[in-house]
């Protein structure tokens, strides 16, 4: 679909489309990394709660 759209765009519009696509890719990578970090932290907290028994829900 991008190839079809690029054929219809001017040079300036193609440049803008490429910038938007690049930014969207960077945003997706950042969101994936943040989700991984949050999941790791949540899992670590759960493991510590189980090992130490510091959570009220585990008593």
C-alpha positions in Angstrom: 0.0 0.0 0.0 2.9 2.4 0.8 4.4 1.7 -2.7 1.1 2.6 -4.3 0.8 5.7 -2.3 4.4 6.8 -3.0 3.8 6.6 -6.7 1.0 9.3 -6.3 3.0 11.6 -4.1 5.4 14.5 -4.8 9.0 14.3 -3.7 8.3 16.4 -0.6 5.3 14.3 0.3 7.3 11.1 -0.1 9.9 12.6 2.2 7.2 13.4 4.8 5.7 9.9 4.5 9.1 8.4 5.1 9.6 10.5 8.2 6.2 9.5 9.5 6.9 5.9 8.9 10.3 6.1 10.6 8.8 7.8 13.6 6.1 5.2 13.9 8.7 2.5 13.8 10.7 4.2 16.6 7.5 4.6 18.7 6.7 0.9 18.2 10.2 -0.1 19.3 10.0 2.1 22.4 6.6 0.7 23.3 7.8 -2.9 23.0 10.9 -2.1 25.2 8.7 -0.4 27.8 6.3 -3.3 27.9 9.2 -5.8 28.3 10.7 -3.7 31.2 7.3 -3.4 32.9 6.7 -7.2 32.6 10.1 -7.9 33.9 9.6 -5.6 36.9 6.1 -7.1 37.6 7.5 -10.7 37.5 10.5 -9.7 39.7 8.1 -8.2 42.3 6.0 -11.3 42.3 9.0 -13.6 42.8 10.2 -11.4 45.7 6.7 -11.5 47.2 6.6 -15.3 47.0 10.1 -15.8 48.4 9.8 -13.2 51.2 6.1 -13.4 51.8 5.8 -9.7 52.0 2.5 -9.5 50.1 -0.7 -9.5 52.2 -2.4 -11.6 49.4 0.1 -14.4 49.9 -0.5 -14.8 53.7 
